[in-house]
Amino acid sequence: MLKTVLIFLIGALVGANVLYFLAVRDRPAGIGGVVVTPTPAQTPGAPSAPTTSAPTISAQTATGPAPQPAAPVNMAGLIVPVAGIAARQLSDTFTDARGTDRVHDAIDIMAPEGTPVFAVAAGSVEKLFDSKQGGLSLYQFEPSGRYVYYYAHLQRYAPGIVENKVIRQGEVIGYVGYTGNASPEAPHLHFAIFELGPEKKWWKGTAINPYPLLGGL
């Protein structure tokens, strides 16, 4: 009797497994009967999906490079424009009063009449001029045209000095004098530097103190 019951139970279990196999063998692969679609990353040999996180953008990338001011011309290396005068002998007269309504905006370099005057840097002769105050004068543009060097109270110009002439640093361009409103008892070179505006007016600009640029202490 017991043997018959055991055979019946074993047969029932085997039959149930066979029926279950026949029921599920044609279902799509999945979990609990739900179809699982593999992602590209899960598919063997498939490339990974591209990253979609937003890139970090700097302020410079988003708006473009910030505008930069025009680079200043390097005026280092200017030489003292009067022969025989060392930088330590210069006096800073840039802010000295001239009359009751203006300042000097230049330095005076004292020297005997006829002392050679040098070009402080390379450039070109923009204008030769004779005025009541400055006397015989020379305006020199540096190569970029942004700055002008002004030499005044000259006794005379050096031979061959004409407007538009390209000159080299240290070239003799004139001689110390006292033309204009300078005193005959105190011949000197009135030397000034001006930063020009876009219109490049040689007689007009923003004054820059030459004293430190010439090595004055």
C-alpha positions as semicolon CSV with decimal commas, in nm:
position;residue;x (nm);y (nm);z (nm)
1;M;0,000;0,000;0,000
2;L;0,276;0,247;0,095
3;K;0,467;0,160;-0,218
4;T;0,164;0,237;-0,432
5;V;0,121;0,580;-0,268
6;L;0,489;0,671;-0,326
7;I;0,470;0,569;-0,693
8;F;0,158;0,786;-0,731
9;L;0,325;1,094;-0,576
10;I;0,640;1,059;-0,785
11;G;0,433;1,030;-1,097
12;A;0,231;1,339;-1,003
13;L;0,549;1,548;-0,950
14;V;0,705;1,440;-1,279
15;G;0,385;1,511;-1,463
16;A;0,359;1,861;-1,314
17;N;0,715;1,947;-1,422
18;V;0,648;1,826;-1,774
19;L;0,333;2,034;-1,796
20;Y;0,516;2,348;-1,665
21;F;0,798;2,306;-1,917
22;L;0,548;2,275;-2,203
23;A;0,364;2,585;-2,081
24;V;0,668;2,821;-2,058
25;R;0,906;2,703;-2,330
26;D;0,762;2,941;-2,596
27;R;0,741;3,253;-2,375
28;P;0,983;3,544;-2,445
29;A;1,279;3,559;-2,214
30;G;1,206;3,776;-1,917
31;I;1,131;3,792;-1,552
32;G;0,790;3,685;-1,438
33;G;0,671;3,680;-1,799
34;V;0,768;4,049;-1,860
35;V;0,986;4,100;-2,167
36;V;1,324;4,260;-2,085
37;T;1,480;4,459;-2,370
38;P;1,856;4,477;-2,327
39;T;2,012;4,823;-2,344
40;P;2,305;4,889;-2,579
41;A;2,540;4,870;-2,285
42;Q;2,401;4,526;-2,196
43;T;2,426;4,392;-2,550
44;P;2,759;4,219;-2,604
45;G;2,975;4,409;-2,854
46;A;2,739;4,709;-2,870
47;P;2,891;5,058;-2,816
48;S;2,804;5,239;-2,495
49;A;2,538;5,509;-2,513
50;P;2,685;5,862;-2,536
51;T;2,698;6,068;-2,220
52;T;2,427;6,331;-2,216
53;S;2,538;6,536;-1,915
54;A;2,568;6,907;-1,993
55;P;2,928;7,027;-2,050
56;T;3,073;7,287;-1,821
57;I;3,109;7,621;-2,004
58;S;3,335;7,888;-1,869
59;A;3,234;8,252;-1,882
60;Q;3,501;8,312;-2,145
61;T;3,364;8,032;-2,370
62;A;3,007;8,148;-2,331
63;T;3,066;8,512;-2,402
64;G;3,388;8,511;-2,601
65;P;3,726;8,646;-2,486
66;A;3,703;8,963;-2,283
67;P;3,813;9,268;-2,485
68;Q;4,166;9,366;-2,405
69;P;4,292;9,722;-2,396
70;A;4,545;9,815;-2,656
71;A;4,886;9,702;-2,547
72;P;5,102;9,996;-2,448
73;V;5,410;10,065;-2,654
74;N;5,719;9,967;-2,460
75;M;5,910;10,291;-2,412
76;A;6,175;10,126;-2,199
77;G;6,518;10,192;-2,339
78;L;6,472;10,557;-2,434
79;I;6,801;10,743;-2,424
80;V;6,869;11,087;-2,283
81;P;6,831;11,310;-2,589
82;V;7,114;11,557;-2,511
83;A;7,481;11,473;-2,564
84;G;7,691;11,457;-2,248
85;I;7,394;11,450;-2,008
86;A;7,346;11,147;-1,783
87;A;7,011;11,035;-1,645
88;R;7,117;11,129;-1,290
89;Q;7,158;11,490;-1,403
90;L;6,797;11,528;-1,513
91;S;6,543;11,725;-1,311
92;D;6,175;11,642;-1,294
93;T;6,007;11,966;-1,401
94;F;5,698;11,793;-1,544
95;T;5,453;11,945;-1,295
96;D;5,620;12,285;-1,258
97;A;5,392;12,582;-1,311
98;R;5,420;12,780;-1,631
99;G;5,237;13,107;-1,598
100;T;4,920;13,111;-1,389
101;D;4,708;12,864;-1,581
102;R;4,918;12,570;-1,691
103;V;5,189;12,323;-1,593
104;H;5,504;12,238;-1,780
105;D;5,406;11,887;-1,908
106;A;5,771;11,834;-2,009
107;I;6,121;11,839;-1,870
108;D;6,394;12,091;-1,946
109;I;6,741;11,950;-2,008
110;M;6,998;12,223;-1,955
111;A;7,304;12,221;-2,181
112;P;7,531;12,467;-2,360
113;E;7,406;12,614;-2,685
114;G;7,495;12,397;-2,983
115;T;7,503;12,067;-2,789
116;P;7,380;11,783;-3,016
117;V;7,026;11,658;-2,962
118;F;6,961;11,287;-3,022
119;A;6,647;11,098;-3,120
120;V;6,540;10,919;-2,800
121;A;6,417;10,620;-3,002
122;A;6,366;10,506;-3,359
123;G;6,077;10,662;-3,548
124;S;6,005;10,925;-3,809
125;V;6,000;11,303;-3,829
126;E;5,634;11,399;-3,837
127;K;5,660;11,777;-3,825
128;L;5,921;12,053;-3,823
129;F;5,771;12,364;-3,669
130;D;5,861;12,712;-3,552
131;S;5,636;12,865;-3,288
132;K;5,639;13,168;-3,060
133;Q;5,670;12,958;-2,744
134;G;5,855;12,645;-2,855
135;G;6,075;12,809;-3,112
136;L;6,238;12,573;-3,357
137;S;6,074;12,238;-3,281
138;L;6,062;11,880;-3,402
139;Y;5,779;11,626;-3,356
140;Q;5,883;11,261;-3,388
141;F;5,634;10,974;-3,412
142;E;5,736;10,636;-3,277
143;P;5,666;10,350;-3,525
144;S;5,313;10,269;-3,408
145;G;5,206;10,634;-3,428
146;R;5,061;10,614;-3,080
147;Y;5,320;10,840;-2,915
148;V;5,496;11,156;-3,024
149;Y;5,826;11,290;-2,892
150;Y;5,856;11,668;-2,890
151;Y;6,188;11,857;-2,899
152;A;6,175;12,237;-2,863
153;H;6,391;12,551;-2,838
154;L;6,637;12,406;-3,091
155;Q;6,913;12,627;-3,226
156;R;6,890;12,451;-3,563
157;Y;6,810;12,114;-3,719
158;A;7,081;11,867;-3,808
159;P;7,170;11,842;-4,179
160;G;6,932;11,616;-4,372
161;I;6,648;11,636;-4,118
162;V;6,323;11,677;-4,310
163;E;5,960;11,581;-4,252
164;N;5,877;11,209;-4,304
165;K;6,242;11,112;-4,263
166;V;6,292;10,779;-4,084
167;I;6,540;10,825;-3,802
168;R;6,721;10,580;-3,578
169;Q;6,773;10,597;-3,205
170;G;7,073;10,813;-3,118
171;E;7,076;10,996;-3,452
172;V;7,154;11,367;-3,423
173;I;6,839;11,560;-3,514
174;G;6,926;11,912;-3,395
175;Y;7,117;12,127;-3,149
176;V;7,032;12,283;-2,814
177;G;6,929;12,648;-2,833
178;Y;6,699;12,907;-2,682
179;T;6,460;12,985;-2,965
180;G;6,100;13,069;-2,879
181;N;6,041;13,193;-2,528
182;A;6,356;13,037;-2,374
183;S;6,609;13,263;-2,208
184;P;6,945;13,319;-2,381
185;E;7,105;13,279;-2,036
186;A;6,961;12,929;-2,004
187;P;6,975;12,735;-2,330
188;H;6,808;12,397;-2,295
189;L;6,607;12,127;-2,467
190;H;6,238;12,122;-2,382
191;F;6,144;11,754;-2,419
192;A;5,793;11,613;-2,397
193;I;5,606;11,290;-2,472
194;F;5,239;11,281;-2,570
195;E;5,001;10,991;-2,622
196;L;4,795;11,066;-2,930
197;G;4,427;11,007;-2,993
198;P;4,293;10,821;-3,297
199;E;4,307;11,139;-3,505
200;K;4,690;11,147;-3,467
201;K;4,715;11,523;-3,423
202;W;5,083;11,583;-3,364
203;W;5,020;11,905;-3,170
204;K;4,762;11,753;-2,935
205;G;4,772;11,461;-2,694
206;T;4,792;11,346;-2,333
207;A;5,121;11,439;-2,170
208;I;5,337;11,164;-2,019
209;N;5,620;11,244;-1,781
210;P;5,950;11,171;-1,962
211;Y;6,158;11,186;-1,645
212;P;6,119;10,825;-1,524
213;L;6,128;10,694;-1,881
214;L;6,468;10,848;-1,932
215;G;6,603;10,686;-1,619
216;G;6,558;10,981;-1,385
217;L;6,554;10,892;-1,015
